[in-house]
Amino acid sequence: MTQRKIIHVDCDCFYAAIEMRDDPRLAGKPLAVGGSADRRGVIATCNYEARAYGVRSAMSSRHALKLCPDLVIVKPRMDAYKEASREIHTILRDYTELIEPLSLDEAYLDVSESTQFSGSATRIAQDIRRRVSNRLHITVSAGVAPNKFLAKIASDWRKPNGLFVITPAEVEDFVAMLPVSKLHGVGKVTADKLGRLGIVDCSTLREWSKLALVREFGSFGERLWSLARGIDDRVVQNDSRRQSVSVENTYETDLPDLDSCLEKLPELMETLAGRMARIDSSYRPGKPFVKVKFHDFSQTTLEQTGAGRDLDSYQQLLTQAFARGAKPVRLLGIGVRLVDLRGAHEQLELFAL
């Protein structure tokens, strides 16, 4: 078998980088892209000068300004970011068609079969970084590894504007020293549980058998066993399909009770209907869902198989979701899961053979 060669490319503070490129007066200043503090805005991203003050994405703009009073917050310009993303992907397609976008500024590439640079994934990654810098005047970090899990970790290893390579021979030693918090799918709750069990890095995680991990963590235990050994068989998916359509709104003033939340549903449903109308016929609407973020930033999502997508159905879902917190609400969202009819058709053809 051909040894897989995966590159993970990740633009450095992408939105902020585009803003500094287009307005050089912003360069060197603490900068964030997001909503206004006086309208309950949230930070989408920020540059490294702002991060030095503790500013982070998903933080409220008001809190970000407390941490960094000199912070400049600019509104997002999605058209500019999408255009830059298109240019980046035009460059990426010169090396392979096996590209899996994760967002506007992040993607996996499988260059295992590429003949460019004599098949060197490292030199391909170097050339991608050079061309993006020359053409778009922003920097890209990249990681090269035998699988997606390690490539993503590698791209973050020397950020910003860095390149890190993990060769197959280096995998075992590299993974052994990784903190378990770096493992794909390990959030704070799982990391805390691992810590209580005395598992702080992959070398100690390897001391546990697969069966013992499954007993503690269910099906995710098997995944932990594999990742601790640098094993990740996920392929680069170059035909990513939509999973859902949704709309959400953050309110300037917290919605104090359930009734005030229910009053917002018709407006949200009207916007959702407009977005659904633009979905092509290869999808069928599936389960409806609601998302509620409370004033303390805790949140819950609730969906129901077989429920309708009418106002009454969303009212019932929202009522149940609100009851999980019963606190003032800062954000409401509603949406619909999508059934991929094209995938279902392909599966039927397979079984019909």
C-alpha positions in Angstrom: 0.0 0.0 0.0 1.1 3.6 -0.7 2.0 5.4 2.5 -0.6 8.1 3.0 0.6 11.7 2.9 -1.8 14.2 4.5 -1.4 18.0 4.6 -3.5 20.1 6.9 -3.4 23.8 6.0 -4.7 26.5 8.4 -4.6 30.2 7.7 -3.3 32.2 10.6 -6.1 34.4 12.3 -7.7 34.4 8.8 -10.4 37.1 9.2 -8.1 39.4 11.1 -5.3 38.7 8.6 -7.6 39.8 5.7 -8.6 43.0 7.6 -4.9 43.9 8.3 -4.0 43.2 4.7 -6.8 45.4 3.4 -6.2 48.2 5.9 -2.5 48.4 6.8 -3.3 50.9 9.6 -4.6 48.0 11.6 -1.3 46.0 11.5 0.5 45.8 14.8 -2.6 46.8 16.8 -4.7 44.4 18.9 -7.5 43.6 16.4 -10.6 41.4 16.6 -13.3 40.6 14.1 -16.8 40.4 15.6 -19.9 42.1 16.8 -20.2 45.4 18.7 -19.9 45.3 22.5 -22.9 47.5 22.9 -25.0 45.0 20.8 -24.0 41.9 22.8 -21.5 41.0 20.1 -19.1 38.0 20.1 -15.5 37.7 18.9 -15.2 35.6 15.7 -11.4 35.7 15.6 -8.5 38.0 16.6 -4.9 38.6 15.8 -1.9 37.5 17.9 -1.5 41.0 19.5 -5.0 40.6 20.9 -4.4 37.0 22.0 -1.5 38.2 24.1 -4.2 40.0 26.3 -6.2 36.8 26.6 -8.8 37.7 23.9 -10.2 34.5 22.3 -12.8 33.6 19.7 -16.4 33.0 21.0 -15.7 35.5 23.8 -18.1 38.3 24.3 -16.9 41.6 22.8 -17.6 43.3 26.1 -15.3 41.0 28.0 -12.7 41.2 25.3 -12.6 45.0 25.7 -12.2 44.6 29.5 -9.1 42.4 28.9 -7.7 44.8 26.2 -9.2 48.3 26.3 -7.2 49.3 23.2 -8.8 46.4 21.2 -10.1 47.4 17.7 -13.2 45.4 16.8 -14.3 45.4 13.1 -17.4 43.9 11.7 -17.0 40.7 9.6 -16.8 41.1 5.8 -17.8 37.6 4.8 -17.7 38.4 1.0 -14.0 39.3 1.3 -13.2 36.1 3.4 -15.1 33.9 0.9 -13.2 35.4 -2.0 -9.9 34.8 -0.3 -11.0 31.2 0.5 -11.8 30.6 -3.2 -8.4 31.8 -4.2 -6.7 29.5 -1.7 -8.7 26.5 -2.9 -7.8 27.4 -6.5 -4.1 27.0 -5.4 -4.8 23.8 -3.5 -6.4 22.1 -6.5 -3.2 22.5 -8.4 -1.8 19.7 -6.2 -4.7 17.3 -5.7 -8.4 16.9 -6.1 -8.6 15.1 -2.7 -9.4 18.2 -0.6 -11.6 18.3 2.5 -12.6 21.8 3.5 -13.2 22.2 7.2 -14.0 25.9 7.0 -13.2 28.9 4.9 -9.6 28.9 6.1 -8.8 25.3 6.9 -8.6 22.1 4.8 -7.1 18.6 4.6 -5.3 17.5 1.4 -4.4 13.9 0.5 -1.3 14.2 -1.7 -0.3 10.5 -1.5 -0.6 10.1 -5.3 0.7 13.5 -6.3 3.7 13.5 -8.6 4.7 17.1 -8.0 8.0 17.7 -6.3 8.8 14.0 -6.8 5.9 13.2 -4.5 7.3 15.1 -1.5 4.4 16.2 0.7 6.8 18.5 2.6 7.8 20.4 -0.5 4.2 20.6 -1.6 3.3 22.2 1.7 6.2 24.6 1.4 5.0 25.6 -2.1 1.4 26.1 -1.0 2.5 28.4 1.8 4.8 30.4 -0.6 2.0 30.8 -3.2 -0.7 31.9 -0.7 1.7 34.4 0.8 2.7 35.8 -2.6 -0.8 35.9 -4.0 -3.0 36.8 -1.0 -0.4 38.4 1.3 -1.5 36.4 4.3 0.3 33.5 6.1 -0.7 29.8 6.2 0.6 27.2 8.7 0.7 23.6 7.6 1.2 20.2 9.0 2.4 17.1 7.2 1.8 13.6 8.6 0.6 10.1 7.7 -3.0 10.8 8.8 -5.5 13.5 9.5 -5.2 13.4 13.3 -1.5 14.0 13.3 -1.6 16.5 10.3 -4.0 18.8 12.2 -1.8 18.7 15.4 1.3 19.4 13.3 -0.2 22.5 11.6 -0.7 24.0 15.1 2.8 23.1 16.3 4.7 26.1 14.9 1.9 28.6 14.4 1.9 31.3 13.2 3.4 31.0 9.7 4.9 27.6 10.4 5.4 24.2 8.9 5.8 21.0 10.9 6.4 17.5 9.5 5.8 14.2 11.3 7.3 11.3 9.3 6.0 7.7 9.8 9.2 6.8 11.7 8.5 9.7 14.1 4.9 8.9 14.9 5.3 6.6 17.9 7.7 8.9 19.8 5.8 12.1 18.9 2.5 10.7 20.0 3.8 9.3 23.3 4.6 12.8 24.7 1.3 14.3 23.6 -1.1 15.5 26.3 -4.4 13.7 26.1 -6.1 17.1 25.7 -4.6 17.3 22.2 -6.4 14.2 21.1 -9.2 14.6 18.6 -12.6 14.5 20.4 -11.2 15.0 23.9 -12.9 18.0 25.4 -12.6 19.4 28.9 -15.0 16.9 30.5 -13.2 13.9 29.0 -9.7 15.4 29.7 -10.7 15.9 33.4 -11.9 12.3 33.7 -8.7 11.0 32.1 -6.8 13.2 34.6 -8.6 11.7 37.5 -7.6 8.2 36.3 -4.0 9.3 36.2 -3.9 9.6 32.4 -2.2 12.8 31.4 -0.4 11.9 28.2 -0.5 9.2 25.5 2.3 7.3 27.1 0.2 6.7 30.2 -2.9 6.2 28.0 -1.1 3.3 26.2 -0.9 1.5 29.5 -4.6 0.9 29.4 -6.1 -2.0 27.4 -8.7 -1.3 24.7 -11.3 -3.2 26.8 -10.6 -1.2 29.9 -10.9 2.1 28.0 -14.2 0.9 26.4 -15.5 0.1 29.9 -14.7 3.6 31.1 -15.6 5.7 28.0 -17.9 3.5 25.9 -17.3 3.4 22.2 -15.0 6.4 22.4 -12.6 4.3 24.4 -11.6 2.4 21.3 -10.9 5.6 19.5 -8.7 6.7 22.4 -6.8 3.5 22.2 -6.1 4.1 18.5 -5.2 7.8 18.8 -2.7 7.0 21.7 -0.8 5.0 19.1 -1.1 7.5 16.3 -3.7 5.4 14.4 -6.3 7.3 12.4 -7.9 5.6 9.4 -10.3 8.5 8.4 -9.9 9.3 4.7 -9.9 12.8 3.2 -13.6 13.4 2.2 -13.5 15.5 -1.0 -17.3 15.5 -1.5 -18.6 17.0 1.7 -22.4 17.3 1.9 -24.5 19.6 4.0 -25.9 18.1 7.3 -28.4 20.8 8.2 -29.9 24.3 7.5 -30.3 26.6 10.4 -30.7 30.2 11.6 -29.9 31.8 14.9 -30.0 35.2 16.5 -28.2 36.7 19.5 -30.4 39.2 21.2 -29.3 42.6 22.5 -31.2 42.0 25.7 -31.7 38.6 27.4 -35.1 37.0 26.8 -36.3 36.7 30.4 -38.7 33.8 30.1 -40.2 31.1 27.8 -43.0 33.3 26.5 -40.5 35.9 25.2 -38.6 33.1 23.5 -41.7 31.8 21.9 -42.5 35.2 20.5 -39.3 35.1 18.5 -40.1 31.9 16.7 -42.2 33.2 13.7 -39.4 35.6 12.7 -36.8 32.8 12.9 -39.0 30.5 10.9 -39.5 33.0 8.2 -35.7 33.3 7.8 -35.3 29.5 7.9 -37.9 29.1 5.2 -36.0 31.4 2.9 -32.8 29.4 3.4 -34.6 26.1 2.9 -36.0 27.4 -0.4 -32.4 27.7 -1.7 -31.5 24.0 -0.9 -31.4 21.9 -4.1 -33.6 18.8 -4.7 -30.8 16.3 -3.8 -31.8 16.9 -0.1 -35.0 16.1 1.8 -35.8 18.0 5.1 -35.5 15.7 8.1 -35.6 16.3 11.9 -36.3 19.8 13.2 -34.1 21.1 16.0 -33.8 24.1 18.3 -30.7 25.6 20.0 -30.9 27.7 23.2 -27.9 29.5 24.7 -28.6 30.9 28.1 -27.3 34.1 29.6 -24.4 32.3 31.3 -23.3 30.8 27.9 -24.4 27.3 28.8 -26.4 25.9 25.9 -28.6 23.0 24.8 -29.8 21.6 21.4 -32.9 19.4 21.1 -34.2 17.6 18.0 -37.0 15.1 17.5 -37.5 12.4 14.8 -40.9 12.4 13.3 -41.8 15.9 14.5 -43.2 18.4 12.0 -41.6 21.6 10.9 -44.6 23.9 11.6 -44.8 26.5 14.3 -46.5 24.2 16.8 -43.7 21.6 16.5 -41.0 24.2 17.0 -42.9 25.7 20.0 -42.9 22.2 21.6 -39.2 21.7 21.0 -38.3 25.1 22.3 -40.5 24.6 25.5 -38.6 21.4 26.3 -35.2 22.9 25.5 -35.9 26.0 27.6 -36.9 23.8 30.6 -33.4 22.3 30.6 -32.0 25.6 31.9 -35.0 27.8 32.8 -32.8 30.9 32.7 -32.7 34.1 30.6 -31.7 33.4 27.0 -29.2 35.3 24.9 -29.4 33.2 21.7 -32.1 31.2 19.9 -31.6 29.0 16.9 -33.8 26.7 14.9 -33.0 24.4 12.0 -33.6 21.2 10.0 -31.4 18.2 9.6 -31.0 17.2 6.0 -31.4 13.8 4.4 -28.9 13.4 1.5 -31.0 11.8 -1.3 -28.0 11.5 -3.5 -26.2 9.3 -1.0 -29.4 7.2 -0.5 -29.7 6.7 -4.2 -26.1 5.6 -4.5 -26.6 3.1 -1.7 -29.7 1.7 -3.3 -27.8 1.2 -6.5 -25.1 -0.6 -4.6 -27.5 -3.1 -3.0 -29.4 -3.6 -6.3 -26.3 -5.1 -8.0 
